[in-house]
Amino acid sequence: MAKIVVIDFETTGLSPNLGDRATEVAAVIVEDNNIIGRYQSLMNAGVTIPFYIQQLTGISNAMVRKAPSPQKVMQELADF
């Protein structure tokens, strides 16, 4: 069976044209119904996370304050 990568993003909203950005990404590699690799990182996109999104995702502004940049995280994800 082929390997499948499942990727999930948490964001500040659904409108990138209005400034919404990703705050977290997670990925798993699945082969033969087994998870064989995992990646997860918060990211600091330099935008404020609205309170209702903090409540929904559990990700606060304080949590992403010292997180790596989206560019660094996306490169790590691509390498993964």
N, C-alpha and C positions, 0 to 999 in steps of 0.2 A: 504494500500500500504506500502511496505517496505521502510525503510529509505535508502537513497543513500548518500554517501559522495563523493564529487567531489574535487580532489586535483590538484593544479597547481604549478609547480616549475619554477622559473627563475634561470638560470645558467650562468656560465662564458663561456660556450661552450658545445659541444656535446660529448666530449671525456674524460670521467673520467680517463681512463688509461693514458692520457697525462696531467692530473692535473686539468681538469675542475671540478668545484664544484658548488653546489647550493648557491644562494645568497638570495633567498626569497622563501617562501612557503605560499600558501593560500589554505583554504579549506572551503567548505560550506556543511552543512547537509541539504538535501532536503527530505521532506516528504509531500505526497499529493500535489506535485507541488508548495510547499511553502518552502522558506529557513527558517529553524528553528534554525540554528546555523552558526556562522562564526568564522574563525581563520585566522590570517595573521601575519607573522613576517619576517623581514629581518634576515639574519644570517651572521656572520663573519667566513668564512671558512679559513681565513688566506692566501688567494691568491689575486693577483691583478686582477681587472676586466678590461679586454681589452677595449680600447676606443670604438670600434665598438659595443661591447655589452652594454656599458654605453649608447650609442646613441639609441640602439634598445630597451632596457628595461627601461631606465630612472633611473637606479640604479647606483650610483657612489661609488667609493672607500670611499669617505667621509661618505656616508650614512651608510655603513656597518662597518665602523671603530669601533664604540661602540656598535654594535649589538651583541646579545648573540651568543654563539657557536652553531654549528649545533647539537651537542649532546643535549644541553638544548632545542633547538627548536624542535627537533624530539621527545623528551620526552613530551613536551607540546602538540605537535600535536597528539601523541598517547593517551594522557590523554583526549584530546578534543573528 
